[in-house]
Amino acid sequence: MTVIHLLILELLTLELIGPTFVYFFADKGGFFYSYLMFGRDRSYFLEAYSFAIYGIVVLSLLLLIFVRPLNEKYLNRSFTEISTKRNKQLWFVMISCALVCMMIMFAQNGFIHPVKYVMSLDSLDLAIKRKSLYDTVNMSVYNIGLHVFIAFALFLAITTNSKGLIAITIIVTVIFIPFNLSKSPIADLILQLIFTYLLYKRANTLLIARLFCLFYIAQRDGDISLGIVFEALVARIFLGEFSALPSYFEAFANTRSSLLAILPPYITTFTGEEVKGTSQVVMELLNFDSSSEAAGYANSFFVGSAYAYAGYLGAIIAPFWVFMNFWVVFKIFNMFRKNIFSNFLFGYLIFKLSKAVLSDMAYFVFSGIQIMTIAFILLKILEQTYFKWHKNKISYQGA
């Protein structure tokens, strides 16, 4: 199995399989997340499902035809190994940085670990507390700690094949993750590691299937039992991220979202204009008050937000634009040496792109993904310029 196969599998399981069943059972309610469809206009469902199929088919074909050869080329390249001692030193630095991030958040939260809230609050109070925690704890510190320091430490521990390092990293991860009070960080971390490892080497399909099951299960709140695990797995596969997609076609049927919503919040704040994201508008349509004290966003397949920004034309063009983002990233990293650092950064960018596919089209236009991509392009240009200058200098001295 390769990264491209996993991306297509993710699209199929999260966006294609379940909606067919939900369409027929939604009026009865109680079918996984079908309550979100209860009493809704079926025409929006069919519209959303048609564009979901279109987006999946077009994007999958483009990935298989144009990106898969780049993926194979990268896998066939030799990996520049570093010594076990160096690996362990890097692991120690990453774990230390993760612990520093955790202590910062611990102090910001009044020296109270969020697991206390999980043990004492119901789901609604927990959602309210989650939003309050977002205002108290710096989530940028959380994301860097989890997806950079902890993820890199886990990758180093796995490649070193040290059970001790893996065990310590998992313990730190378990303590770290509750600072988000959300159900998805562990699932995101699993998915990120899968992508990173699949760029490192080809993996057994059965092993990836097991980890992929954990990815779905980890997105569930509540107690874990055999029945709950099965329900969580089936629920994610049979509806996944589709439930909010018809609402995008309903909410923006007669109006378009402001193009300013494509820009990140740290840029729109300078405009002095309050801009609502497409997912916030959909949350309000679903009768969840996004201005209330409860946190939440109605993220869905990228064609939904593409439709919100540019109507049917946007939804039609969207898969090609998404494909270009993947193609550019694969092309760039095939130009760099394959080592522990480039492999991890490559996996991180693919993970972010895969998350964006199930989120907002804005992430493919201007976001941290494009900023990092441009930075790597400039780095490669500088590297080539330096080597060309150095080569000319040596030739001149030799003459």
Sequence and secondary structure as in RCSB ss.txt:
>XXXX:A:sequence
MTVIHLLILELLTLELIGPTFVYFFADKGGFFYSYLMFGRDRSYFLEAYSFAIYGIVVLSLLLLIFVRPLNEKYL
NRSFTEISTKRNKQLWFVMISCALVCMMIMFAQNGFIHPVKYVMSLDSLDLAIKRKSLYDTVNMSVYNIGLHVFI
AFALFLAITTNSKGLIAITIIVTVIFIPFNLSKSPIADLILQLIFTYLLYKRANTLLIARLFCLFYIAQRDGDIS
LGIVFEALVARIFLGEFSALPSYFEAFANTRSSLLAILPPYITTFTGEEVKGTSQVVMELLNFDSSSEAAGYANS
FFVGSAYAYAGYLGAIIAPFWVFMNFWVVFKIFNMFRKNIFSNFLFGYLIFKLSKAVLSDMAYFVFSGIQIMTIA
FILLKILEQTYFKWHKNKISYQGA
>XXXX:A:secstr
  HHHHHHHHHHHHHTHHHHHHHHHGGG  STTGGGTTT  HHHHHHHHHHHHHHHHHHHHHIIIIIHHHHHHHH
HS  B   HHHHHHHHHHHHHHHHHHHHHHHHHTTS  THHHHHH  HHHHHHHHHHHHHHS HHHHHHIIIIII
HHHHHHHHHHT HHHHHHHHHHHHHHGGGG  SSHHHHHHHHHHHHHHHHS   HHHHHHHHHHHHHTT  S   
HHHHHHHHHHHHHTTT TTHHHHHHHTSS    GGGGS HHHHGGGT     HHHHHHHHTT  TTSSS      
 HHHHHHHHHHHHHHHHHHHHHHHHHHHHHHHHTSS  BHHHHHHHHHHHHHHHHHHTS GGGGTSSHHHHHHHH
HHHHHHHHHHHHHHHHHHHHHHH 
